[in-house]
Amino acid sequence: MTVTESQVSFRSADRTVTLAGTLALPSSGRSAPAVVLASGTGPVDRDVTFVGHTLFRVLAHRLAQAGIASLRFDKRGVGDSEGDFSSAGPDDFVADVIGAVEFLVDDERFPREGVGLLGHSEGGMVALTAAAEMQDVSFCVLLASPLLSGADNLVRSFARLAFGSIQQGPEYDQCVSDLQTVLTIARTDDAPERNPQALEIADRLAPRVVNERTAVILGGKAMSGAEFLGLLSSPCLETCLSWDPGHVAPLVTCPVLVVYASKDTQAPARENLAAARALLDGLKVDDWTIMEAPDMNHAFQRCMTGMPDEYESIDHVMAGEVMDEVSAWMLRTAAAGRVREKGMP
């Protein structure tokens, strides 16, 4: 199926900025459903261009081939979008995603009951929060998005990066404990670099976490302990660290698909799957679906170790079987939603 793309712009829900994006449509005309793609951490462009890959462009085209329209957009202050990324916080990113949903809902080509959200990594936190705040979202897909608290996920991710492995053991547990200690100090102490305990731990951890293996996500420059504390206390982590799924998930009324990758080192599958199941047991809902993709990394690439230094050398952008599974779930969910909307059994 041919994909038709057009450049569009829309206002954030807070009406402070105009955002620029790409609308990808199947050639078959009217599409059901249509989905907003919410990207992950950092000043990311609409295609999620990263180490030579364009994750959201590839995903958008695969969705279109399945008959699903999508809207992907430059984050505020990135590419052709207005605003200042450096001063943006969690509420801003949620307002931008809500604005994108409103844009699709107002487009007569798409049925109102068939507009949804898909978020990758931190984008899933933003997408689920947006879904909790509005009635026009018909479904929500979370790809490698934490259902641990933001702080717990960050600590466990950094511990895996420090060991270069998803394996666990006593040393890993000690690393998690040390990271929890230093993160707490970094976020609550006005001058964490002057705290002897924090500095001693940070001096030990910095070279293990920030190195050639993690350069593509954390930067290649070696960090001192004081610089590592600065990273942990920086505003760029605010969206992640403020994340509390226990407050958001109970407010979501649409069906949700959660997909983790078994070798993910940024949203560790084992702990996040356990957190997801515990969360759903508490909510007592039956319209959430949880899946695990075997032997894949944070970008849902088939991989060996799951470490960030593999991303660039892998010969595909995102595993086709994951994109097809997500597409099929969206189509089934949107169809069921349209039936409910018409009041049919």
N, C-alpha and C positions, 0 to 999 in steps of 0.2 A: 504494500500500500504506500502510495506517495505521501510525503509529508509537506504541508504548506506552512511556511512561517511568515509572520508579519511582526514588525516592530510596533510596540504599543507603549503608552504611558498612562499612569493612574496616580491618584492622590492617596497618600497614607491616610489611614482612618483618623489620625490626629490633625490632618489638614496642614501640616507644617512643611511637607516636602512632596515633590513630584518624583515618582520612581519610574525608571525605564526598564522595559522587559521585552521578552519575545513570546508571542503566542504561537504555539505549534498545533496545527490542526490536521486531522486525517483528511484524506482527499474525498472521503465519502459524504462530506457535508456535515449535517447536524451530528454533534458528538455527545455521547453520554457514557461516562461522566466527563467532567472537566476538573482539573486538579491544579492547585497552586503548589509549586515546589519551593520549599523553604530550606535554604542552604545552611551549612554549619559554621563553625567558629571562624572569626576573622573577617577582613575586608574582601569578601568573596564576590566575584563577578557572576553574572547570570548563568554562565555555563559551568561554574565551579572548575575553572581552569587550574590544574594542579599537576606539577611534574610531567607536563606534556599531555595529560589526560583532560577531558572535558566531561566530567561525570554527569552533569544535568543535561547537557546537550544530547549525549548518548541515550540517557534515560528518557528524555522527552521524545526522541525519535522512535524509540521502542514502544512507548505508550501510544504514540500516534498510529503506529503500525497495527496496534491492537484495537484501534478505534477510540482512543481516549485523547482528548485535548489537554494541553497543559500550558501554564503560564509560569515562566521562570524570569527572575529579575535581578538586576544589580542591587546589592545592598545600598542603603543610603550612604552617600559620600563616595561611592565606587562607580567606575565607568561613567555612564550617562545619567545616573541618578543624582538628584540634589541631596544636600545635607552634609553633615560632618560625621564621618564614621567614628572618629576618636572620642567624640562626646556623646555617642549614642549608648543607650542602656537597654535592658530587657524590655521595658514598656514600649520603647521606640520600635524595636524589632517586631513585637507583637502587633503594634498599630500598623506597621507596613504590611504584614501578612493579612491582617483583617482588611486593609484597603484593597489588596489583590483579590481576596474572596469577593468583596463587594463589586469589584470590576467585572468578575465573571458572572456573578448573579444578575447584574444589570444587563448583561449581553443576552439578547433574545435567542441566540443560537444554542444556548445551553439550558437544559431544564433546571429549574431552581432546585429540585430535589436531587440533583446529580452533581453538585459542586462539592469538592472535597479538598483535603490538604495532605501533602506528603512532606515530611521533614527528615533530613538526614543529619545524624549526630546532634549537635546543639540545635539545629533547625527543627528537630523533633520536639524539643522542649518548647520552642516558640510556637510550633504548630499545635501542640496539645493545649497550650495556654489559650491560643486563639480559638480553638474549638470549644473550650470551656466558656468563652465569653460571648459567643454568638450562636444564634439559632439556625443560620443558613448553611452550616457545615454538615454535609450528609455522611461523611466518613473521614477517617484520619489514619494515615499510615506513618509509622515510626520506624525508620531504618537506622539501626545502630545508635539509638537514642536512649540515654540512661533512664532507668526507672529506679535506680538508686538515687539517693540525694546527690546533688552536684558535688559536694565536698567529698563524699565517700567514693564516688566514681573517679574523681580526679586523683585521689590518693591511690586507689587500686590500679589505675592506669599508669601513674608514674612508677609504682612499684614494679609492674610488669616491664616497663621500659628500662628500668634500672637493671633488671636481671636479663633482659633480652630474650624473655621466654614467657609463655603463659603458664608454666609449671609453678606449683606452690610448695611451700615447706617452711620450716622454722625461720630460715633467713628471710624469706619473703614476708612472713608474718611480722618479724622485727622491723623490716623496712616499712611496712604499712603503719606500724605503731610510730616509728620515727617521723614519717611524713605527716601523720595526723597531728603530732606534737608541733612540728615546725609550721604547718599550715595554720593551726590555731593561733600561734604566736604572731605569725606574719600578718594575719587579718585583724588582730586586736591590739597589737603593740604599735605605738606611733613610730618607734625606731627599732624594729626587730633586729637590725644589724648590730645593735649594741647589746643585745641579750646574749650572754655567753652560751647558754644552753642551745638557743636557736642557731647561733653562728657555728657552734661545734657540729651540730647535726647537719646543717646546710653545707658546710665545708666537705663533709663526707659524701653527701648525696649528690651534690651538683654535678661532679664529673661522671657519675653513674647514670644520671637521668639525661643530661644535656651532653651529647657527643655525636660522633659521625652517624651512629645508628639511628638517632632521633632527629637529625639535622633538618629534615624536610618539614617537620611539624613544630620544632622548637627553636630552629635557627642553628647554624653551624658553629657560632662563636662559643668557645668555652666560657663557662661562668664561674666566678668566685662564689663562695658561700653567701656573701652580702648581695651579689647580683641575683642569686637564686631566690633569696628572700624577697627581693624586689619584684621578681616575676610573680611569686605567690601572692604578693599584696597588690598587684597592679589592677587597674580598673578593667583591663581586657578580659579578666576572668569573672567579672561580676555576673554575667548572664548564667554562666556555668555554676558558680558557687551559690547563687541565690535560688537554685532550682530545688523545689520541694514537691515531688509528684504526689505526695499524700494530700496536699492542699488542692491540687489541680484536678487530678483524675476523678474525684467524686462529682465534679461539676460537668463532666463530659457526658453528653447524652447520645452521641452518635456511635456507630460501630467503629472499632479501632483494630488495626492490624499492627502487631509488633514483631519485627524481625531482627534477630541478632546473628552475628557471624562468629563461629566457634573459635577462631584464632584472632579475634579482635583484641588489640592491646589498648584501645582508646575508650571503648565501652565494653569492658570485659563481659563475655557472654555468661559465664557461670554465675557470677554474682548478680548480674542484671536479670537473668532469667528467674533466679530465686526471688529477687525483689518483685518482679512482675507478677509472679504467681501468688506471692504473699499479699500484694496489693489487691489483686483480683479476688482473692479469698475474702478479704475484708469488705470489698465493694459488693460482692455477691451479684455480679453481672454476668450475662452469658453472651454478650455481643462483642467481646474482645477475643482476638485470635493471636496466639503467641507461637512463633516459629523460630527454629534455629537452622542456619545455613552451614553445613559442615565444611571445614577446611578452607574458610574464607576470612579475609581481613576486614578492616574497618570500611573499606570502599566496596566490599563484596566482590573482591577479586579472588580467584582460586590462588592459593599461596602455599608456601612452605612453613614459614615461621610466624607470619602476621606482623612482623616488625615494619616500621615505616620505611626503612631503607630498601625494602623490596618493591615498593609501589611503582617506581619508575620503570623497573626492568620487566614487569609483568606485561604480557603481550595483549591484554584486553583491559577495557576500562571498567566494566562491571559484568558479572556473570549473567549470561542470557537467561539462565533458568530462574534466577532471582527476579529479574525484571518481568518475566512471563508469569511467575507466581503472583507477583504484586498486581499485575494487570488483570489477571483472571479474578482475583479477589475483589478488585475495584468494580469490575463489570458485574459480578454477582451481587455485590452489596448495593450498587446503584440501582440495579434492576429490582431488588427487593424493596428498596426505598420508594421507588416509583409505584410499586404495587400498594404499599402501605399508604402512600399519599392519596391514591385514588379510592381508598377505603375498601379494597378488595381483600378477600381471604388469602 
